[in-house]
Structures are given as C-alpha cells and as structure tokens.
Amino acid sequence: MRTTFHLKTLAVAIATLSFASVTNAAGLDRSGQDVTAFFQDGTYAEAVYTYIDADVSGYDSANVNPGQNDYERGNKTGDIAESYDFFRYGVKTDINDTFSVGVLYDEPFGAAAEYTQSNFVASNNPQASGGELVGDGVDPQTAGAIALAESATAGENTNVEVRSQSLTGILGMKFGANKNFQIYGGPVAQRIQSETKLRGLAYGPASGYTSNSNPDMDYGYIAGIAYSKPEIALKAALTYRSEIDHDIDISENYPIAGILAQGAALQQGATPAQAAAIGAAAANRNSNYEMTTPKSVNFDFQTGINPTTLATAKVRWVPWGDFAITPPLYNEVSKNAARPDGLNLVDYDDDQWQVELGLAKRLAQALAVSGTVGWDSGAGDPTTSLGPIEGYYSVGLGAKYNVTPEWAVSVGGKYLWFGDAKGRLPSGKIVGDFQDNDGYIAGLKLSYQGK
C-alpha cells in the first residue's frame, strides 16, 4: 500500500526561511535569487521583507606606508556593517496541467558598509597625517601629496553602498507520463547602482577617491529543470541564471590625480590658474565602464520523511572569482611599471559555495515550524576591505500560521557566525583584521495559495 504525504502546509512552511538563506553571503550576494515560489502548487503569491543587522569589526593596520605590506595591529575600526533591508515578491499560476507562468522580484546583490573611526576616516589634521606617513618611512614628497589629497575630504568616512533590483519572468512546461518533469526559463531584467568613498591613510594615495555609478538596466535569462513526486512531497530543481553585462555611466573624483597633474603642470611652466584647471580636469571624470554580474546555479530539494515532517536542502554556486569592478579613472591612476593593467576597485579570489539543510514539522492543522543549518564558503581571504567577511555558519528558525486555508503569515530568523578575514586593498596591502563577528536576519512573509 502506497503512503501519500499531505504536506502542502509544510512545503510552504519551509519557505519561511528561504528569504534569509544566503543574505550576507560571499561577494555581493544578498537574496540568494530564490525561485522556489514558482514550484508551489496551484496559484501562489508571496511578499517577503528581510532585515539584516550584522556586527563586523576589527583592527586597522598601524603600518600606513603604502609601499609596505607588513600588517601591524592598530586601532579598533568599530562596527562597519550598516543595517540592510530588502523586499522580495513572487506570483505564479498554472495555465493548465502542462504550462505555468510566474513573475519574481528580488534584490540580488548589495552592500552597505561604513567606517566611522580608525585609519579609514580622513583626518581633520592633514599636516599630522603627513607627519605620520613620514614617520612610517614614506618619503616627504609622497607623504605631502597623500596628506593634501586627504585634506580634500577631511573628517569624512569610508563607505560603500550597492543596490540592485531584478525582475524575472518564468514559463514552465511539464512533461512525462505523469507530468513529473518540468523545464522552465525566461528573461531577467536587472538594475544596479553603487556609490564608493575611500577615506583615510589606510588607502594611501587613493584616500579621497569617490565614485558614483548611475543606475543601469540590462538583461539576462534563467533556465532550469525540475522533478516532482507529489505522493512523497518530493521536489527537486536545478536553476541556472546567466551573467548580465552592464554598461554603467560613472562619475569619479580622485584628488591625488589632480594634485600630481597640477604639480607637473607648474613644473612645465604653466601659470597657477592654468595648473589648477589642469589639476581639476585630471581629478574628475565622467565616463562609463562594463561590469558583469555573475552567473549562478541553485539546486533546491525537498522530500517527505513522514506525513508530518519534511526535509530540505539548498545548494548555491556563484563564480565570484570572475567578478570585478574596474572604474576607468581609478584603474588609470593605478597603472605603473609593475602593474601595466592597473587595479580593480573590487575583486575576489574564490567562487562561492553555499549549503543549507532544513527540517519542517506540522504541529497543528494551521501551524508548522521549520529549522535550518547553513554554511557559506565566502569568496576568499584576504578579501576587500569594503566587505571583510569570509563566509559564515548559520542556524535558523521559522514558523508559518494559516490565517485561512489560503492566506498565511510566516516569520523567521537566522543567527550567523562570520568567518574571520583580512581586509585587503586592491594593491594587495593588508589594512585590517576582522575576527569573531556575527549577525542576525529577521523576516516576515505574507503568502496566498489557491487551487
């Protein structure tokens, strides 16, 4: 006799935690680009709010000589991770027993960090900064140029913010003798923008650099295959998302580029007014550059263990090792004999792997609870000083309550232990050490599921 698992309630309950699956993961990953809403039965819709609060702190380097790479523990950085929130929406319906359509909105990539103390804040006393550099072995002319560049942004903090939005359309087609298989795919529209400010002696000649990348919309696609066996609540799906190439308009200001250009013009006989104009032109540039957000592969799996218990697994891979942000002026100024190709503003060494395992249990007809454990590999250590985390371990809990047979409210949260990481400049210099950090994620979901 075959046992049928009536786990519809649990199948939705386990999604309670999916909004918080890989938030604060490797690279700029935020939402995890979850597509499980599309695999719900019948007509389904959800609205999800996620809030993140992380504590990421460490020590800067007492060695401020840009030509030396020896890390020496310096002052505390304070908490650099700003709170971050985002929304996710999804709707899906069956046209007939073969075709399904869905639309998903999420905010896949993001960052929010700010240093409010230590060598990542521009000094209010540039003369003292120059003296500190000379005391650390920097030649007086270079030290003076760095201090003058720092004076252009005196007292300001290093900070970065990246925001993105994504809209995905999906068409699915079921096939096979029992319609157990489904192929699906569709277009993806993605919008991204960013702002970066580098401040303080930690960044050496780059102190004072500012860039604003205007919002850019570009397009990619999603494709996948799924298998289901309803009698044991089994669902498995493998989803591929393509890279998306963005052509981004950017405004950059790089004070030391202007200072060096102005000094060279004076040496060549330009008047002070002419030299100032040349310096201003060299320090400011409006241009564009290409940035490619990474492809990804998600594997989602669930199966019934018994009529009241469901097990799940999620695996995600993102090749952050191929990702880079290379603003034109920043790259140009960084070129020298040792680096003819210049530097990227942000890049990563390793690809990201993320794994999450979960269990859901129906406690009553209208109430289910779920729990997860997770691991994220990070994208390499050392990593960028603008996001000094190497992956995490996590535990999560969630609950879902059906207000009516169709409408439900879900709440959930996760606690994360972040991996220790060294903060590195694009030049390779280690400027920070970040250890014993953690964070939490909380979320709320409203969902509807009809026949």
C-alpha positions as CSV (number, residue, x, y, z in Angstrom):
1,M,0.0,0.0,0.0
2,R,1.4,3.4,-1.0
3,T,1.5,6.1,1.6
4,T,0.6,9.6,0.4
5,F,2.1,12.6,2.3
6,H,-0.2,15.5,2.6
7,L,2.5,18.1,3.1
8,K,1.2,21.2,1.4
9,T,1.3,23.2,4.6
10,L,4.9,22.1,5.3
11,A,6.0,22.7,1.8
12,V,5.1,26.4,2.2
13,A,6.3,26.5,5.8
14,I,9.9,25.5,4.9
15,A,9.9,28.5,2.5
16,T,9.6,30.6,5.7
17,L,13.3,30.7,6.0
18,S,14.2,30.9,2.3
19,F,14.1,34.7,2.4
20,A,17.1,34.6,4.7
21,S,19.0,31.8,3.2
22,V,22.2,33.4,1.9
23,T,21.9,37.0,2.9
24,N,25.3,38.5,3.8
25,A,27.0,35.7,1.9
26,A,30.1,35.8,-0.3
27,G,30.8,38.7,-2.6
28,L,27.8,41.0,-3.1
29,D,25.3,38.1,-2.8
30,R,22.1,39.1,-0.8
31,S,18.8,37.4,-1.8
32,G,20.2,34.1,-3.0
33,Q,18.0,34.5,-6.1
34,D,15.4,32.1,-4.7
35,V,12.9,30.7,-7.3
36,T,11.0,28.2,-5.0
37,A,7.8,30.3,-5.3
38,F,7.5,29.1,-8.9
39,F,7.3,25.4,-7.7
40,Q,4.4,25.9,-5.4
41,D,1.1,24.1,-6.3
42,G,-1.8,25.9,-7.9
43,T,-1.9,29.7,-7.8
44,Y,0.6,31.2,-5.4
45,A,1.8,34.6,-4.4
46,E,4.2,35.9,-1.7
47,A,5.5,39.2,-0.3
48,V,8.7,39.0,1.8
49,Y,10.5,41.6,3.9
50,T,14.0,40.8,5.1
51,Y,16.1,42.8,7.7
52,I,19.8,42.3,8.3
53,D,21.9,43.5,11.2
54,A,25.5,42.5,11.3
55,D,28.3,43.3,13.6
56,V,31.6,43.4,11.7
57,S,34.5,45.0,13.5
58,G,38.3,44.6,13.7
59,Y,41.5,46.5,13.8
60,D,43.2,48.7,11.2
61,S,46.9,48.5,10.4
62,A,49.4,50.7,12.3
63,N,51.6,50.4,9.2
64,V,50.3,53.2,6.9
65,N,53.2,53.1,4.5
66,P,51.6,52.3,1.1
67,G,54.8,50.8,-0.1
68,Q,55.0,48.2,2.7
69,N,52.7,45.2,3.2
70,D,53.5,44.2,6.7
71,Y,50.4,44.2,8.8
72,E,50.7,45.6,12.3
73,R,47.6,45.6,14.5
74,G,46.4,49.2,15.1
75,N,43.2,50.8,16.3
76,K,39.7,49.4,16.5
77,T,37.6,50.0,13.5
78,G,34.2,49.9,15.3
79,D,31.2,48.2,13.6
80,I,31.4,48.9,9.9
81,A,28.3,46.9,8.8
82,E,25.3,49.1,8.3
83,S,21.8,47.6,8.7
84,Y,20.3,46.5,5.4
85,D,16.8,45.5,4.3
86,F,15.1,44.5,1.1
87,F,11.9,43.0,-0.3
88,R,11.0,40.0,-2.5
89,Y,7.8,39.3,-4.3
90,G,6.6,36.4,-6.4
91,V,3.5,35.2,-8.1
92,K,2.8,32.0,-10.0
93,T,-0.2,30.3,-11.6
94,D,-0.9,27.3,-13.7
95,I,-2.4,27.9,-17.2
96,N,-3.3,24.3,-17.5
97,D,-1.9,21.0,-16.3
98,T,1.1,21.5,-18.7
99,F,2.1,25.2,-18.6
100,S,2.8,27.5,-15.7
101,V,3.8,31.2,-15.6
102,G,5.4,33.3,-12.9
103,V,7.0,36.7,-12.1
104,L,9.6,37.1,-9.4
105,Y,11.1,40.3,-8.0
106,D,14.1,40.4,-5.7
107,E,17.2,42.5,-4.8
108,P,20.0,40.0,-5.6
109,F,23.2,42.0,-5.0
110,G,24.1,44.6,-2.4
111,A,26.5,46.1,0.1
112,A,26.3,48.6,2.9
113,A,29.4,49.4,5.0
114,E,30.8,52.5,6.7
115,Y,34.0,53.1,8.8
116,T,33.5,55.7,11.4
117,Q,36.9,55.6,13.1
118,S,40.5,54.4,12.7
119,N,42.7,54.9,9.6
120,F,39.6,54.5,7.3
121,V,38.5,58.1,8.2
122,A,40.1,61.2,6.6
123,S,42.0,63.2,9.2
124,N,40.9,66.7,10.2
125,N,44.6,67.5,10.5
126,P,46.3,66.7,7.2
127,Q,49.7,68.1,8.4
128,A,49.7,65.5,11.2
129,S,48.8,62.8,8.7
130,G,51.7,63.8,6.6
131,G,54.0,63.6,9.6
132,E,52.6,60.1,10.4
133,L,53.4,58.9,6.9
134,V,57.0,60.3,7.1
135,G,57.4,58.6,10.5
136,D,56.3,55.3,8.9
137,G,59.0,55.6,6.2
138,V,57.2,57.4,3.4
139,D,59.3,60.0,1.5
140,P,58.3,63.6,2.4
141,Q,57.1,64.4,-1.2
142,T,54.8,61.4,-1.4
143,A,53.6,61.9,2.2
144,G,52.8,65.5,1.4
145,A,50.8,64.6,-1.7
146,I,48.8,62.0,0.2
147,A,48.1,64.4,3.1
148,L,47.0,67.0,0.6
149,A,44.7,64.5,-1.1
150,E,43.2,63.6,2.3
151,S,42.6,67.2,3.1
152,A,40.1,67.4,0.3
153,T,37.7,65.1,2.3
154,A,38.8,65.9,5.9
155,G,36.7,64.2,8.5
156,E,34.8,62.0,6.1
157,N,34.2,58.3,6.5
158,T,34.9,55.4,4.1
159,N,31.7,53.9,2.9
160,V,30.2,51.8,0.2
161,E,26.6,51.2,-0.9
162,V,25.5,48.9,-3.7
163,R,21.8,48.3,-4.6
164,S,20.2,46.1,-7.2
165,Q,16.7,45.1,-8.4
166,S,15.8,42.1,-10.5
167,L,12.6,41.1,-12.3
168,T,12.3,37.6,-13.6
169,G,9.6,36.1,-15.9
170,I,9.3,32.4,-16.0
171,L,7.4,30.0,-18.3
172,G,7.3,26.3,-17.3
173,M,6.3,23.2,-19.2
174,K,5.6,19.9,-17.5
175,F,6.2,16.7,-19.4
176,G,6.5,12.9,-18.9
177,A,3.9,10.2,-18.4
178,N,2.7,11.7,-15.1
179,K,3.9,15.3,-15.7
180,N,6.7,14.7,-13.1
181,F,9.3,16.7,-15.1
182,Q,9.3,20.4,-15.9
183,I,11.5,22.7,-17.9
184,Y,11.3,26.4,-17.3
185,G,13.0,29.6,-18.3
186,G,12.6,33.2,-19.2
187,P,14.0,36.7,-19.3
188,V,15.6,38.6,-16.4
189,A,15.8,42.4,-16.1
190,Q,18.4,43.7,-13.7
191,R,19.1,47.2,-12.4
192,I,22.2,48.1,-10.4
193,Q,23.9,51.2,-8.9
194,S,26.6,52.0,-6.5
195,E,28.5,54.6,-4.5
196,T,32.0,54.3,-3.1
197,K,34.1,56.7,-0.9
198,L,37.6,55.7,0.2
199,R,38.9,57.8,3.0
200,G,41.9,57.8,5.4
201,L,45.5,56.8,5.5
202,A,44.6,53.1,5.1
203,Y,44.0,53.8,1.4
204,G,47.3,55.7,0.9
205,P,47.3,57.6,-2.4
206,A,43.7,56.6,-3.0
207,S,42.4,58.5,0.0
208,G,39.7,60.9,-1.1
209,Y,38.6,58.7,-4.0
210,T,34.8,58.9,-4.7
211,S,32.7,57.2,-7.4
212,N,29.0,57.3,-8.2
213,S,27.7,54.7,-10.7
214,N,24.4,55.7,-12.2
215,P,21.6,53.1,-12.3
216,D,21.9,50.8,-15.3
217,M,19.3,48.3,-16.5
218,D,20.4,45.2,-18.5
219,Y,19.1,41.8,-19.3
220,G,19.9,38.1,-19.0
221,Y,17.9,34.9,-18.7
222,I,17.0,32.0,-16.4
223,A,16.7,28.3,-17.3
224,G,16.2,25.1,-15.4
225,I,14.7,21.7,-15.0
226,A,12.6,20.3,-12.1
227,Y,11.2,16.9,-11.0
228,S,8.4,16.2,-8.6
229,K,6.8,13.2,-7.0
230,P,3.7,14.5,-5.0
231,E,2.9,11.3,-3.2
232,I,6.1,11.7,-1.1
233,A,6.3,15.5,-1.3
234,L,9.5,15.3,-3.4
235,K,10.6,18.3,-5.4
236,A,14.0,18.9,-6.9
237,A,15.0,21.8,-9.2
238,L,18.3,22.9,-10.8
239,T,18.3,26.5,-11.9
240,Y,20.8,28.5,-13.9
241,R,21.0,32.2,-14.1
242,S,23.1,33.9,-16.8
243,E,25.7,36.6,-16.4
244,I,24.4,40.1,-17.1
245,D,26.6,42.7,-18.7
246,H,26.1,46.3,-17.6
247,D,27.4,49.4,-19.4
248,I,27.5,51.9,-16.5
249,D,27.9,55.6,-16.5
250,I,30.2,56.7,-13.7
251,S,31.4,59.9,-12.1
252,E,34.8,59.7,-10.4
253,N,36.8,62.1,-8.3
254,Y,40.4,61.2,-7.4
255,P,42.2,64.0,-5.6
256,I,45.8,62.8,-5.9
257,A,45.4,62.6,-9.7
258,G,44.6,66.3,-9.7
259,I,47.4,67.1,-7.3
260,L,50.0,65.3,-9.4
261,A,48.8,66.8,-12.6
262,Q,48.8,70.3,-11.1
263,G,52.3,69.8,-9.8
264,A,53.6,68.6,-13.2
265,A,51.9,71.5,-15.0
266,L,53.6,74.0,-12.7
267,Q,57.0,72.3,-13.3
268,Q,56.4,72.7,-17.0
269,G,55.8,76.4,-16.7
270,A,52.0,76.7,-16.5
271,T,50.6,79.6,-14.5
272,P,48.9,78.7,-11.2
273,A,45.5,79.3,-12.8
274,Q,46.3,77.0,-15.7
275,A,47.8,74.4,-13.4
276,A,44.7,74.5,-11.2
277,A,42.5,73.9,-14.2
278,I,44.6,71.0,-15.5
279,G,44.5,69.5,-12.0
280,A,40.7,69.8,-11.7
281,A,40.3,68.1,-15.1
282,A,42.6,65.3,-14.1
283,A,40.9,64.7,-10.8
284,N,37.3,64.5,-12.2
285,R,36.0,62.3,-14.9
286,N,32.6,61.3,-16.2
287,S,32.8,58.1,-18.3
288,N,31.5,54.6,-18.5
289,Y,32.7,51.1,-17.9
290,E,31.5,47.5,-18.2
291,M,30.6,45.4,-15.2
292,T,29.3,41.8,-15.4
293,T,27.2,40.4,-12.5
294,P,28.0,36.7,-12.1
295,K,26.0,33.7,-13.3
296,S,24.8,31.3,-10.7
297,V,23.5,27.7,-10.2
298,N,20.9,26.9,-7.5
299,F,19.8,23.4,-6.5
300,D,16.6,23.1,-4.4
301,F,15.4,19.8,-2.9
302,Q,12.7,18.6,-0.6
303,T,11.2,15.3,0.4
304,G,8.7,14.0,2.9
305,I,10.2,11.9,5.8
306,N,6.7,11.0,7.2
307,P,3.2,12.5,6.9
308,T,4.1,15.5,9.2
309,T,7.8,16.1,8.5
310,L,9.6,17.5,5.5
311,A,13.4,17.6,4.8
312,T,15.0,20.2,2.5
313,A,18.4,21.0,1.0
314,K,19.7,24.0,-0.9
315,V,23.0,24.4,-2.7
316,R,24.2,27.5,-4.5
317,W,27.3,28.2,-6.5
318,V,28.4,31.7,-7.7
319,P,31.8,32.2,-9.5
320,W,32.8,35.4,-7.7
321,G,36.4,34.7,-8.7
322,D,35.5,36.0,-12.1
323,F,33.9,39.2,-10.9
324,A,35.5,42.7,-10.8
325,I,34.6,46.4,-10.6
326,T,37.1,48.4,-12.6
327,P,36.3,52.2,-12.7
328,P,38.3,53.9,-15.5
329,L,39.9,56.7,-13.6
330,Y,40.8,54.6,-10.6
331,N,42.3,52.0,-12.9
332,E,44.3,54.5,-14.9
333,V,45.8,56.2,-11.9
334,S,46.9,52.8,-10.5
335,K,48.9,51.9,-13.6
336,N,52.7,51.8,-13.3
337,A,55.6,49.7,-14.5
338,A,54.7,46.9,-12.0
339,R,51.0,47.0,-12.9
340,P,50.6,47.9,-16.6
341,D,46.9,46.7,-16.5
342,G,46.1,48.8,-13.4
343,L,44.0,47.7,-10.5
344,N,40.3,46.7,-10.0
345,L,38.5,48.6,-7.3
346,V,36.8,45.3,-6.1
347,D,37.5,41.7,-7.0
348,Y,37.5,38.3,-5.3
349,D,39.8,35.3,-5.3
350,D,37.4,32.4,-4.9
351,D,34.0,31.1,-6.0
352,Q,31.2,30.9,-3.5
353,W,29.5,27.6,-2.4
354,Q,26.5,27.8,0.0
355,V,24.7,24.8,1.5
356,E,21.7,24.8,3.7
357,L,19.8,21.9,5.3
358,G,16.4,22.1,6.9
359,L,13.5,20.3,8.6
360,A,9.9,21.3,8.8
361,K,7.3,19.9,11.2
362,R,3.5,20.4,11.2
363,L,2.4,20.9,14.8
364,A,-1.3,21.5,14.0
365,Q,-3.5,21.8,11.0
366,A,-2.7,25.5,10.7
367,L,0.7,25.7,12.3
368,A,4.1,24.5,11.1
369,V,7.6,25.2,12.3
370,S,11.0,24.8,10.5
371,G,14.7,25.0,11.2
372,T,17.9,25.2,9.2
373,V,21.6,25.0,9.5
374,G,23.8,26.5,6.8
375,W,27.4,27.1,5.6
376,D,28.8,29.6,3.2
377,S,32.4,29.3,1.8
378,G,33.0,33.0,1.3
379,A,34.9,34.4,-1.7
380,G,38.4,34.2,-0.4
381,D,40.6,35.5,2.4
382,P,42.1,38.2,2.3
383,T,39.1,39.9,0.8
384,T,38.1,43.5,0.0
385,S,38.3,46.0,2.9
386,L,34.8,47.1,1.9
387,G,33.4,43.7,2.9
388,P,35.8,41.9,5.2
389,I,33.9,38.6,5.8
390,E,34.8,35.1,4.7
391,G,31.5,33.2,4.7
392,Y,29.6,32.0,7.7
393,Y,27.8,29.3,9.6
394,S,24.2,29.8,10.4
395,V,21.2,28.4,12.3
396,G,17.6,29.5,11.7
397,L,14.1,29.0,13.0
398,G,10.7,29.8,11.4
399,A,7.0,29.4,11.8
400,K,4.0,29.6,9.5
401,Y,0.4,30.1,10.5
402,N,-2.5,29.7,8.2
403,V,-5.0,32.5,9.0
404,T,-7.3,30.9,6.4
405,P,-6.9,27.9,4.2
406,E,-5.4,30.2,1.5
407,W,-3.7,33.0,3.4
408,A,-0.7,32.5,5.7
409,V,1.8,34.6,7.7
410,S,5.3,33.4,8.2
411,V,8.1,34.7,10.4
412,G,11.7,33.6,10.7
413,G,15.2,34.5,11.7
414,K,18.8,33.4,11.4
415,Y,21.9,33.8,13.5
416,L,25.2,33.9,11.6
417,W,28.8,33.4,12.7
418,F,31.0,35.1,10.2
419,G,34.4,33.8,9.1
420,D,37.5,35.7,10.1
421,A,39.0,37.7,7.3
422,K,41.8,40.1,6.5
423,G,40.8,43.4,4.7
424,R,42.9,43.9,1.6
425,L,43.4,46.9,-0.7
426,P,43.4,46.3,-4.5
427,S,47.2,46.7,-4.4
428,G,47.4,43.6,-2.1
429,K,48.3,45.5,1.1
430,I,46.6,44.2,4.2
431,V,44.9,47.1,6.1
432,G,42.6,45.3,8.5
433,D,42.0,42.2,10.6
434,F,38.4,41.2,11.3
435,Q,37.6,38.4,13.8
436,D,34.8,37.0,15.9
437,N,31.9,38.7,14.1
438,D,28.3,37.8,13.9
439,G,24.9,39.0,12.8
440,Y,21.2,38.2,12.5
441,I,18.5,38.2,10.0
442,A,14.8,38.6,10.5
443,G,11.9,38.4,8.1
444,L,8.2,38.4,7.6
445,K,6.2,36.8,4.7
446,L,2.6,37.1,3.6
447,S,1.6,34.3,1.2
448,Y,-1.5,33.1,-0.7
449,Q,-2.0,29.7,-2.1
450,G,-5.2,28.7,-4.0
451,K,-6.1,25.7,-6.0
